[in-house]
Amino acid sequence: MRGFPPIRTWLPAIGTAVPLVVLRLVILTLVLAAARQFELSQVETMSWLIAVIGLPAALSIFLSLRHRLPLTVGGNILVILFVTSLAQEFTFSELIGAAMIAGVVIMGLTVAGVADRIRHVVPIPIVYGLLAGVLAPYVIEVFSLLQVRPWIIAGAIVAYVLGQRFLPAAVPAILPALAAGLAIAAALGELNLAPRQFPAPDVRISLPDFSLEAAVTATPVIVILVLMQSTIPSVIYLQAKDFPAPAKTLNYVSGVFTTAGSLLGPAGIGLSLPYTSLAAAPEAGPHQLRHRPVYISGIAILLLMPAVGAAAGIAEAVPMALLMAVVGLAVITVLADALRHVVTGPLRFGPVFAFVVAQSELSLFGLGPFFWALVAGSLISAVLESNGLRQLRGDPQDIVTPPKRVGPQEEGR
């Protein structure tokens, strides 16, 4: 029918949406574990899940529709981990207060122009080094999982390779990989398809407790995690891919919804670099259509939110090893693109330092390896690669042209 694009034009978006949904569901397990630490009720736990999964999904849809860009907002995983680490020191309400203050601080930094200045200080290749360090463990985990579910993971890998080799570029190789993994899991009897009942969520707003000690301890870290490890690197990455990301608007969104969302549970809301790297990659479809995976994944998450327990049911029905393998396979091409930018210059030492530090367990002053990867990479390049920095500022296009996967039908052209 006229007016309706053929389904094949949506296949890349569907293929990219699958790992986006899986990555969002990973947060589910973190929140459930954290809820036990804080001894939260079921209602409080569901409210927190809505803050860090449902709200970001809705914001992603709205922003992507508004700007026609792949703007993938997420609940910052590191903020959740950091907040959980403070469970023995502060109450849940005190950490809600600290997160709400962090949102106000982010808005203040945006008004003062500080966030924008930080964005111009961090060189693009350093962000690629950080991105490679973030994604590499996902790919490595695929082959570690071969020991856990050898037939399922091997089948997914083989299907992925064959898909890359024989399928047209419009069909993501992750789709046959997922299909093969599910088929083998079903054949081995490892799909748990028993019917489940899930109670409808009851949202509860939690009143904050504004504690000076909690604010001094947690607020600065949350601000840095949201800006330096989430929104700012994602904006830099999008702009390097020729997407005119509205940096100031996105910083305001981070500030406003970190404050508002934290009324349901401490949250750090901002663009997510792993999500962004997937949605903005060539495998997500033509450049002008790469906002489509955001809609598909966002709608899928929102459909799950009325029965939040259903999200946990997915993890119970499908082997977690297969879900994590799908994520790892999905980011291989993004990792390859990031590594290409790391090794092709004009900066070498800084991006490599960022890559290595991002994979470490470094934690200083409450700040994790992603923050220190940006700091170390930028400082190393400033000290050792001043000529490269000048070259980079003079002709940034030398480093931001992504490779394009060529389908078999195009190889002979």
KEKELO-221799 format. One record per residue (C-alpha): residue in one letter; x, y, z. Coordinates in Angstrom, 2 decimals, padded with zeros to 5 digits, m for minus. Layout:
% KEKELO-221799
+------+---------+---------+---------+
! type !       u !       v !       w !
+------+---------+---------+---------+
!    A !       X !       Y !       Z !
...
+------+---------+---------+---------+
This chain:
% KEKELO-221799
+------+---------+---------+---------+
! type !       u !       v !       w !
+------+---------+---------+---------+
!    M !  000.00 !  000.00 !  000.00 !
!    R !  001.12 !  003.50 ! m000.71 !
!    G !  002.20 !  005.57 !  002.24 !
!    F !  003.53 !  002.54 !  004.14 !
!    P !  007.27 !  001.79 !  003.73 !
!    P !  008.17 ! m001.86 !  003.09 !
!    I !  008.98 ! m003.91 !  006.17 !
!    R !  012.56 ! m004.43 !  005.01 !
!    T !  013.29 ! m000.73 !  005.63 !
!    W !  012.50 ! m001.36 !  009.29 !
!    L !  014.67 ! m004.48 !  009.69 !
!    P !  017.85 ! m002.60 !  010.69 !
!    A !  015.86 ! m000.68 !  013.30 !
!    I !  014.33 ! m003.89 !  014.66 !
!    G !  017.73 ! m005.56 !  014.80 !
!    T !  019.18 ! m002.64 !  016.75 !
!    A !  016.16 ! m002.40 !  019.06 !
!    V !  016.70 ! m005.95 !  020.36 !
!    P !  020.00 ! m005.26 !  022.18 !
!    L !  018.68 ! m001.85 !  023.27 !
!    V !  015.81 ! m003.57 !  025.08 !
!    V !  018.16 ! m006.17 !  026.58 !
!    L !  020.52 ! m003.47 !  027.87 !
!    R !  017.64 ! m001.65 !  029.53 !
!    L !  016.52 ! m004.89 !  031.16 !
!    V !  020.02 ! m005.36 !  032.61 !
!    I !  019.20 ! m002.40 !  034.88 !
!    L !  016.29 ! m004.44 !  036.21 !
!    T !  018.59 ! m006.93 !  037.91 !
!    L !  020.67 ! m004.13 !  039.46 !
!    V !  017.62 ! m002.41 !  040.92 !
!    L !  016.21 ! m005.67 !  042.28 !
!    A !  019.53 ! m006.37 !  044.00 !
!    A !  019.72 ! m002.80 !  045.34 !
!    A !  016.13 ! m002.99 !  046.61 !
!    R !  017.13 ! m005.90 !  048.84 !
!    Q !  019.98 ! m003.83 !  050.27 !
!    F !  017.64 ! m000.94 !  051.12 !
!    E !  014.85 ! m003.34 !  052.25 !
!    L !  012.35 ! m001.66 !  049.92 !
!    S !  008.76 ! m002.72 !  049.55 !
!    Q !  007.46 ! m004.06 !  046.24 !
!    V !  005.77 ! m000.73 !  045.52 !
!    E !  008.97 !  001.23 !  046.19 !
!    T !  010.96 ! m001.17 !  044.01 !
!    M !  008.51 ! m000.88 !  041.10 !
!    S !  008.52 !  002.91 !  041.42 !
!    W !  012.32 !  002.94 !  041.23 !
!    L !  012.22 !  000.71 !  038.15 !
!    I !  009.85 !  003.15 !  036.47 !
!    A !  012.27 !  006.01 !  037.27 !
!    V !  015.34 !  004.33 !  035.75 !
!    I !  013.72 !  002.28 !  032.93 !
!    G !  010.24 !  003.56 !  032.04 !
!    L !  010.88 !  007.31 !  032.32 !
!    P !  014.09 !  007.22 !  030.21 !
!    A !  012.32 !  005.14 !  027.55 !
!    A !  009.51 !  007.71 !  027.32 !
!    L !  012.01 !  010.58 !  027.18 !
!    S !  013.95 !  008.79 !  024.42 !
!    I !  010.82 !  008.49 !  022.28 !
!    F !  009.84 !  012.13 !  022.83 !
!    L !  013.30 !  013.59 !  022.16 !
!    S !  013.91 !  011.40 !  019.11 !
!    L !  010.54 !  012.37 !  017.65 !
!    R !  011.16 !  016.03 !  018.41 !
!    H !  014.66 !  016.16 !  016.87 !
!    R !  014.57 !  013.16 !  014.48 !
!    L !  017.84 !  011.96 !  016.03 !
!    P !  018.83 !  008.73 !  017.86 !
!    L !  018.64 !  010.27 !  021.35 !
!    T !  018.66 !  007.34 !  023.78 !
!    V !  018.17 !  008.42 !  027.38 !
!    G !  018.93 !  005.94 !  030.13 !
!    G !  019.05 !  005.54 !  033.87 !
!    N !  022.76 !  005.69 !  034.66 !
!    I !  023.88 !  002.21 !  035.74 !
!    L !  026.89 !  003.57 !  037.61 !
!    V !  024.65 !  005.88 !  039.63 !
!    I !  022.60 !  002.85 !  040.70 !
!    L !  025.75 !  000.96 !  041.67 !
!    F !  027.14 !  003.98 !  043.51 !
!    V !  023.90 !  004.61 !  045.40 !
!    T !  023.73 !  000.94 !  046.35 !
!    S !  027.26 !  001.11 !  047.76 !
!    L !  026.01 !  003.76 !  050.22 !
!    A !  023.12 !  001.66 !  051.53 !
!    Q !  024.84 !  001.10 !  054.89 !
!    E !  025.64 !  004.79 !  055.36 !
!    F !  022.47 !  006.61 !  054.31 !
!    T !  018.76 !  005.94 !  054.08 !
!    F !  016.96 !  005.57 !  050.79 !
!    S !  015.23 !  008.92 !  051.38 !
!    E !  018.56 !  010.68 !  052.02 !
!    L !  019.97 !  009.37 !  048.73 !
!    I !  016.80 !  010.50 !  046.95 !
!    G !  017.47 !  013.98 !  048.32 !
!    A !  021.11 !  013.87 !  047.19 !
!    A !  020.07 !  012.79 !  043.67 !
!    M !  017.48 !  015.55 !  043.46 !
!    I !  020.11 !  018.13 !  044.42 !
!    A !  022.40 !  016.65 !  041.74 !
!    G !  019.74 !  017.40 !  039.11 !
!    V !  019.54 !  021.01 !  040.27 !
!    V !  023.34 !  021.29 !  040.11 !
!    I !  023.35 !  019.93 !  036.54 !
!    M !  020.82 !  022.58 !  035.54 !
!    G !  022.96 !  025.25 !  037.20 !
!    L !  026.10 !  024.10 !  035.39 !
!    T !  024.18 !  024.16 !  032.12 !
!    V !  022.94 !  027.71 !  032.71 !
!    A !  026.50 !  028.81 !  033.55 !
!    G !  027.83 !  027.20 !  030.37 !
!    V !  030.22 !  024.94 !  032.29 !
!    A !  028.82 !  021.70 !  030.82 !
!    D !  029.30 !  023.02 !  027.28 !
!    R !  032.91 !  024.04 !  027.99 !
!    I !  033.66 !  020.55 !  029.33 !
!    R !  032.32 !  019.09 !  026.09 !
!    H !  034.80 !  021.13 !  024.03 !
!    V !  037.75 !  020.15 !  026.25 !
!    V !  037.43 !  016.37 !  025.73 !
!    P !  038.86 !  015.32 !  022.30 !
!    I !  036.68 !  013.03 !  020.20 !
!    P !  039.28 !  010.20 !  019.98 !
!    I !  039.34 !  010.03 !  023.79 !
!    V !  035.60 !  009.38 !  023.74 !
!    Y !  036.17 !  006.62 !  021.18 !
!    G !  038.79 !  005.12 !  023.51 !
!    L !  036.30 !  005.24 !  026.37 !
!    L !  033.58 !  003.74 !  024.18 !
!    A !  035.86 !  000.88 !  023.11 !
!    G !  036.68 !  000.22 !  026.75 !
!    V !  032.98 !  000.20 !  027.65 !
!    L !  032.00 ! m002.18 !  024.85 !
!    A !  034.95 ! m004.60 !  024.80 !
!    P !  033.81 ! m006.54 !  027.91 !
!    Y !  030.44 ! m007.23 !  026.27 !
!    V !  032.17 ! m008.81 !  023.25 !
!    I !  034.67 ! m010.72 !  025.40 !
!    E !  031.78 ! m012.07 !  027.47 !
!    V !  030.31 ! m013.74 !  024.37 !
!    F !  033.22 ! m016.15 !  024.21 !
!    S !  033.33 ! m016.65 !  027.96 !
!    L !  029.68 ! m017.72 !  027.74 !
!    L !  030.65 ! m020.52 !  025.37 !
!    Q !  031.63 ! m022.47 !  028.48 !
!    V !  028.20 ! m021.91 !  030.02 !
!    R !  025.88 ! m022.62 !  027.06 !
!    P !  028.20 ! m023.96 !  024.32 !
!    W !  025.57 ! m025.06 !  021.77 !
!    I !  023.34 ! m022.01 !  022.15 !
!    I !  026.15 ! m019.43 !  022.03 !
!    A !  028.05 ! m021.23 !  019.25 !
!    G !  024.87 ! m021.36 !  017.17 !
!    A !  024.28 ! m017.65 !  017.68 !
!    I !  027.88 ! m016.82 !  016.71 !
!    V !  027.74 ! m018.96 !  013.55 !
!    A !  024.40 ! m017.43 !  012.53 !
!    Y !  025.81 ! m013.95 !  013.14 !
!    V !  028.88 ! m014.60 !  010.96 !
!    L !  026.78 ! m016.14 !  008.18 !
!    G !  024.38 ! m013.22 !  008.40 !
!    Q !  027.21 ! m010.72 !  008.03 !
!    R !  028.53 ! m012.65 !  005.03 !
!    F !  025.38 ! m013.49 !  003.09 !
!    L !  022.55 ! m011.19 !  004.13 !
!    P !  022.03 ! m007.82 !  002.44 !
!    A !  023.21 ! m004.80 !  004.40 !
!    A !  019.59 ! m003.86 !  005.18 !
!    V !  019.14 ! m007.01 !  007.31 !
!    P !  021.05 ! m006.90 !  010.62 !
!    A !  023.04 ! m010.04 !  011.35 !
!    I !  021.89 ! m009.94 !  014.96 !
!    L !  018.40 ! m011.10 !  013.92 !
!    P !  019.46 ! m014.55 !  012.63 !
!    A !  021.82 ! m014.80 !  015.62 !
!    L !  018.92 ! m014.30 !  018.03 !
!    A !  016.65 ! m016.63 !  016.05 !
!    A !  019.29 ! m019.37 !  015.99 !
!    G !  019.98 ! m019.01 !  019.70 !
!    L !  016.29 ! m019.22 !  020.56 !
!    A !  015.75 ! m022.21 !  018.26 !
!    I !  018.66 ! m024.14 !  019.81 !
!    A !  017.53 ! m023.19 !  023.33 !
!    A !  014.03 ! m024.47 !  022.53 !
!    A !  015.43 ! m027.70 !  021.08 !
!    L !  017.47 ! m028.24 !  024.24 !
!    G !  014.46 ! m027.51 !  026.45 !
!    E !  016.06 ! m024.39 !  027.94 !
!    L !  013.20 ! m021.99 !  027.23 !
!    N !  010.94 ! m021.55 !  030.24 !
!    L !  007.60 ! m020.72 !  028.63 !
!    A !  005.39 ! m021.49 !  031.61 !
!    P !  002.54 ! m018.92 !  031.98 !
!    R !  003.06 ! m016.25 !  034.63 !
!    Q !  000.89 ! m013.71 !  036.39 !
!    F !  002.25 ! m010.29 !  037.21 !
!    P !  000.64 ! m007.75 !  039.53 !
!    A !  000.01 ! m004.27 !  038.16 !
!    P !  002.52 ! m001.76 !  039.53 !
!    D !  001.53 !  000.78 !  042.14 !
!    V !  003.66 !  003.91 !  041.83 !
!    R !  004.63 !  005.73 !  045.00 !
!    I !  006.39 !  009.08 !  045.29 !
!    S !  009.02 !  008.97 !  048.02 !
!    L !  009.59 !  012.13 !  050.02 !
!    P !  013.26 !  013.15 !  050.07 !
!    D !  015.29 !  013.66 !  053.21 !
!    F !  017.79 !  016.43 !  052.53 !
!    S !  020.85 !  015.47 !  054.55 !
!    L !  023.99 !  017.63 !  054.35 !
!    E !  026.24 !  014.63 !  054.83 !
!    A !  024.48 !  012.63 !  052.10 !
!    A !  024.53 !  015.62 !  049.74 !
!    V !  028.26 !  016.23 !  050.28 !
!    T !  029.02 !  012.54 !  049.81 !
!    A !  026.76 !  011.58 !  046.93 !
!    T !  025.70 !  014.69 !  044.98 !
!    P !  029.09 !  015.59 !  043.39 !
!    V !  029.63 !  012.00 !  042.28 !
!    I !  026.16 !  011.73 !  040.74 !
!    V !  026.68 !  015.03 !  038.86 !
!    I !  029.99 !  013.83 !  037.43 !
!    L !  028.63 !  010.40 !  036.54 !
!    V !  025.65 !  011.87 !  034.67 !
!    L !  027.57 !  014.59 !  032.84 !
!    M !  031.09 !  013.21 !  032.34 !
!    Q !  030.31 !  009.52 !  031.88 !
!    S !  026.93 !  009.75 !  030.21 !
!    T !  025.52 !  012.85 !  028.55 !
!    I !  028.68 !  014.72 !  027.46 !
!    P !  030.48 !  011.70 !  025.89 !
!    S !  027.23 !  010.71 !  024.14 !
!    V !  026.77 !  014.21 !  022.70 !
!    I !  030.37 !  014.24 !  021.48 !
!    Y !  029.87 !  010.83 !  019.87 !
!    L !  026.63 !  011.89 !  018.15 !
!    Q !  028.20 !  015.07 !  016.78 !
!    A !  031.17 !  013.05 !  015.52 !
!    K !  028.67 !  010.94 !  013.59 !
!    D !  027.16 !  014.07 !  012.02 !
!    F !  024.08 !  014.14 !  014.25 !
!    P !  023.41 !  017.72 !  015.45 !
!    A !  022.68 !  016.74 !  019.04 !
!    P !  021.16 !  019.67 !  021.00 !
!    A !  023.72 !  019.63 !  023.81 !
!    K !  022.19 !  022.30 !  026.04 !
!    T !  018.69 !  020.85 !  025.73 !
!    L !  019.97 !  017.40 !  026.64 !
!    N !  021.82 !  018.77 !  029.67 !
!    Y !  018.63 !  020.47 !  030.84 !
!    V !  016.73 !  017.21 !  030.34 !
!    S !  019.35 !  015.41 !  032.46 !
!    G !  019.01 !  017.97 !  035.23 !
!    V !  015.23 !  018.28 !  035.25 !
!    F !  014.49 !  014.56 !  035.09 !
!    T !  017.26 !  013.51 !  037.46 !
!    T !  015.49 !  015.72 !  039.99 !
!    A !  011.93 !  014.72 !  039.04 !
!    G !  012.66 !  011.04 !  038.47 !
!    S !  014.42 !  010.72 !  041.81 !
!    L !  011.07 !  011.24 !  043.55 !
!    L !  010.48 !  007.59 !  042.57 !
!    G !  014.00 !  006.49 !  043.53 !
!    P !  017.53 !  007.92 !  043.20 !
!    A !  018.25 !  008.22 !  039.50 !
!    G !  020.82 !  009.72 !  037.19 !
!    I !  019.02 !  010.45 !  033.93 !
!    G !  020.98 !  011.29 !  030.78 !
!    L !  022.05 !  010.07 !  027.37 !
!    S !  023.60 !  006.61 !  027.59 !
!    L !  026.84 !  006.05 !  025.67 !
!    P !  026.29 !  002.29 !  025.09 !
!    Y !  022.71 !  002.90 !  023.92 !
!    T !  023.75 !  005.86 !  021.77 !
!    S !  026.59 !  003.97 !  020.11 !
!    L !  024.15 !  001.25 !  019.05 !
!    A !  021.38 !  003.54 !  017.82 !
!    A !  023.78 !  005.81 !  015.90 !
!    A !  025.72 !  002.98 !  014.23 !
!    P !  025.41 !  002.25 !  010.48 !
!    E !  023.76 ! m001.09 !  011.30 !
!    A !  020.78 !  000.83 !  012.69 !
!    G !  019.82 !  001.88 !  009.16 !
!    P !  020.27 !  004.90 !  006.88 !
!    H !  021.64 !  007.95 !  008.63 !
!    Q !  018.37 !  009.88 !  008.47 !
!    L !  016.38 !  006.93 !  009.91 !
!    R !  018.52 !  005.94 !  012.88 !
!    H !  015.96 !  007.32 !  015.30 !
!    R !  013.67 !  004.37 !  014.50 !
!    P !  015.34 !  001.86 !  016.90 !
!    V !  014.69 !  004.33 !  019.71 !
!    Y !  010.94 !  004.22 !  019.03 !
!    I !  010.80 !  000.43 !  018.80 !
!    S !  012.85 ! m000.25 !  021.93 !
!    G !  011.14 !  002.54 !  023.86 !
!    I !  007.65 !  001.31 !  023.03 !
!    A !  008.65 ! m002.25 !  023.92 !
!    I !  009.85 ! m001.11 !  027.33 !
!    L !  006.75 !  001.01 !  027.94 !
!    L !  004.54 ! m001.96 !  027.08 !
!    L !  006.36 ! m003.95 !  029.75 !
!    M !  006.06 ! m001.26 !  032.41 !
!    P !  002.34 ! m001.82 !  033.30 !
!    A !  003.48 ! m005.21 !  034.55 !
!    V !  007.07 ! m004.59 !  035.56 !
!    G !  007.42 ! m008.16 !  036.70 !
!    A !  007.06 ! m009.25 !  033.08 !
!    A !  010.49 ! m007.80 !  032.43 !
!    A !  011.93 ! m010.18 !  034.98 !
!    G !  009.90 ! m012.92 !  033.32 !
!    I !  011.79 ! m012.40 !  030.06 !
!    A !  015.07 ! m013.01 !  031.85 !
!    E !  013.58 ! m016.17 !  033.38 !
!    A !  012.15 ! m017.49 !  030.10 !
!    V !  015.26 ! m017.00 !  027.94 !
!    P !  018.72 ! m018.11 !  029.10 !
!    M !  020.54 ! m015.01 !  030.36 !
!    A !  023.66 ! m016.24 !  028.57 !
!    L !  021.86 ! m015.90 !  025.22 !
!    L !  020.60 ! m012.39 !  026.06 !
!    M !  024.09 ! m011.22 !  026.99 !
!    A !  025.57 ! m012.89 !  023.89 !
!    V !  023.07 ! m011.00 !  021.72 !
!    V !  024.24 ! m007.72 !  023.26 !
!    G !  027.90 ! m008.64 !  022.72 !
!    L !  027.38 ! m009.61 !  019.09 !
!    A !  025.34 ! m006.47 !  018.46 !
!    V !  028.16 ! m004.16 !  019.57 !
!    I !  030.98 ! m005.85 !  017.62 !
!    T !  030.77 ! m003.48 !  014.66 !
!    V !  030.50 ! m000.45 !  016.95 !
!    L !  033.58 ! m001.68 !  018.86 !
!    A !  035.47 ! m002.18 !  015.59 !
!    D !  034.61 !  001.37 !  014.51 !
!    A !  035.72 !  002.80 !  017.86 !
!    L !  039.01 !  000.86 !  017.77 !
!    R !  039.64 !  002.08 !  014.24 !
!    H !  039.44 !  005.65 !  015.47 !
!    V !  041.68 !  004.82 !  018.42 !
!    V !  044.53 !  003.49 !  016.26 !
!    T !  044.34 !  005.68 !  013.15 !
!    G !  045.25 !  009.00 !  014.79 !
!    P !  045.94 !  011.81 !  015.00 !
!    L !  045.89 !  010.85 !  018.70 !
!    R !  047.22 !  007.48 !  019.80 !
!    F !  048.44 !  007.52 !  023.41 !
!    G !  045.45 !  009.34 !  024.92 !
!    P !  042.78 !  007.11 !  023.35 !
!    V !  044.72 !  003.96 !  024.28 !
!    F !  045.02 !  005.14 !  027.88 !
!    A !  041.28 !  005.88 !  027.90 !
!    F !  040.59 !  002.41 !  026.48 !
!    V !  042.70 !  000.64 !  029.11 !
!    V !  041.56 !  002.70 !  032.09 !
!    A !  037.89 !  002.20 !  031.12 !
!    Q !  038.36 ! m001.57 !  031.45 !
!    S !  040.10 ! m001.33 !  034.81 !
!    E !  038.56 ! m001.38 !  038.26 !
!    L !  040.04 !  002.02 !  039.13 !
!    S !  038.02 !  003.94 !  041.72 !
!    L !  039.31 !  007.15 !  043.29 !
!    F !  037.31 !  009.62 !  045.38 !
!    G !  034.17 !  007.61 !  044.67 !
!    L !  034.57 !  008.01 !  040.89 !
!    G !  034.78 !  004.95 !  038.66 !
!    P !  036.97 !  004.03 !  035.69 !
!    F !  034.86 !  005.73 !  032.99 !
!    F !  035.42 !  009.16 !  034.53 !
!    W !  039.14 !  008.57 !  035.01 !
!    A !  039.41 !  007.22 !  031.46 !
!    L !  038.32 !  010.63 !  030.13 !
!    V !  040.65 !  012.45 !  032.53 !
!    A !  043.69 !  010.24 !  031.91 !
!    G !  043.21 !  010.14 !  028.14 !
!    S !  042.79 !  013.92 !  027.86 !
!    L !  045.81 !  014.64 !  030.07 !
!    I !  048.06 !  012.16 !  028.26 !
!    S !  047.16 !  013.62 !  024.89 !
!    A !  047.70 !  017.17 !  026.19 !
!    V !  051.19 !  016.25 !  027.41 !
!    L !  052.36 !  013.90 !  024.63 !
!    E !  050.27 !  014.73 !  021.57 !
!    S !  049.96 !  018.50 !  021.27 !
!    N !  050.56 !  018.34 !  017.51 !
!    G !  047.82 !  015.76 !  017.15 !
!    L !  045.42 !  017.94 !  019.11 !
!    R !  046.16 !  020.88 !  016.82 !
!    Q !  045.62 !  018.69 !  013.77 !
!    L !  042.38 !  017.38 !  015.26 !
!    R !  040.98 !  020.85 !  015.85 !
!    G !  041.98 !  021.89 !  012.36 !
!    D !  040.33 !  019.01 !  010.48 !
!    P !  038.07 !  016.86 !  012.68 !
!    Q !  036.52 !  015.14 !  009.67 !
!    D !  039.67 !  013.03 !  009.35 !
!    I !  038.54 !  010.94 !  012.29 !
!    V !  034.78 !  010.80 !  012.21 !
!    T !  033.86 !  008.99 !  009.01 !
!    P !  032.39 !  005.62 !  010.02 !
!    P !  032.89 !  002.49 !  007.92 !
!    K !  029.90 !  001.09 !  006.10 !
!    R !  029.05 ! m002.61 !  006.03 !
!    V !  028.74 ! m003.76 !  002.46 !
!    G !  026.17 ! m006.38 !  001.63 !
!    P !  027.06 ! m009.28 ! m000.65 !
!    Q !  025.04 ! m007.81 ! m003.48 !
!    E !  027.28 ! m004.72 ! m003.44 !
!    E !  030.67 ! m006.47 ! m003.36 !
!    G !  031.01 ! m006.71 ! m007.10 !
!    R !  030.15 ! m003.11 ! m007.77 !
+------+---------+---------+---------+
